[in-house]
Amino acid sequence: MINPTQIQPKMPVVCSKGGQFAKVDHVEGKQLKLAKDDKGQHHYIPLDWVSTVDDKVHVDRPGDEAMKAWTTSPGGDAE
């Protein structure tokens, strides 16, 4: 289990293939709120997806899969 206090605003969020697909806004409960995208929309992913944290937040799935499953509201049903 990762330590959520390691996750800081503006950290890159990278997928299991190493590509960046988002930046951190902040940790919100058991979710990671991502910075607004080009359309001004925040997205949320579960902290359970985070595999490691160093200078980046690494998630356990490919970016396209993560983006299909993220939610646009806190407490949403991301899978």
C-alpha positions in Angstrom: 0.0 0.0 0.0 1.3 3.4 -0.9 1.5 6.4 1.5 -0.9 9.0 0.2 1.1 11.8 1.9 3.9 11.1 -0.7 1.5 12.3 -3.5 1.9 16.1 -4.1 0.0 18.5 -6.4 1.3 18.7 -10.0 3.1 15.4 -9.9 2.9 13.5 -13.2 0.6 10.5 -13.3 2.1 7.7 -15.5 0.6 4.5 -16.7 2.0 1.0 -16.5 3.6 1.6 -19.9 5.5 4.6 -18.6 3.5 7.3 -20.5 2.1 10.3 -18.6 -1.7 10.7 -18.9 -2.5 13.2 -16.2 -1.2 15.4 -13.4 -2.2 15.4 -9.7 -4.5 18.0 -8.4 -4.6 16.5 -4.8 -5.6 13.4 -2.8 -9.3 13.5 -1.9 -10.2 10.7 0.5 -9.5 7.3 -1.1 -9.2 8.9 -4.6 -6.7 10.9 -6.5 -8.2 14.1 -8.1 -6.4 14.8 -11.3 -5.7 18.3 -12.6 -8.2 19.7 -15.2 -7.8 18.5 -18.7 -7.9 20.6 -21.8 -11.6 20.9 -21.6 -11.5 22.1 -18.0 -12.7 18.8 -16.5 -11.3 17.2 -13.3 -11.1 13.4 -13.2 -10.8 11.0 -10.3 -9.1 7.6 -10.0 -9.0 5.3 -6.9 -5.8 5.3 -4.9 -6.0 1.5 -5.2 -4.7 2.0 -8.8 -1.5 3.6 -7.6 1.3 1.0 -7.5 4.3 3.2 -6.5 5.2 6.9 -5.9 8.6 8.4 -6.6 8.9 11.7 -8.5 5.8 10.4 -10.4 2.6 8.6 -9.4 2.6 5.2 -11.2 -0.7 3.4 -11.8 -1.1 -0.3 -12.4 -2.8 -0.1 -15.8 -2.3 1.3 -19.3 -3.3 5.0 -19.7 -6.1 4.3 -22.2 -7.7 1.8 -19.8 -7.3 4.3 -16.9 -8.9 7.1 -19.0 -11.9 4.9 -20.0 -12.5 4.0 -16.3 -11.8 7.3 -14.5 -14.8 9.3 -13.2 -15.7 13.0 -13.3 -17.1 13.2 -9.8 -15.7 12.2 -6.4 -17.0 8.9 -5.2 -17.7 7.8 -8.8 -17.6 4.2 -9.8 -14.2 3.8 -11.4 -13.4 0.1 -11.9 
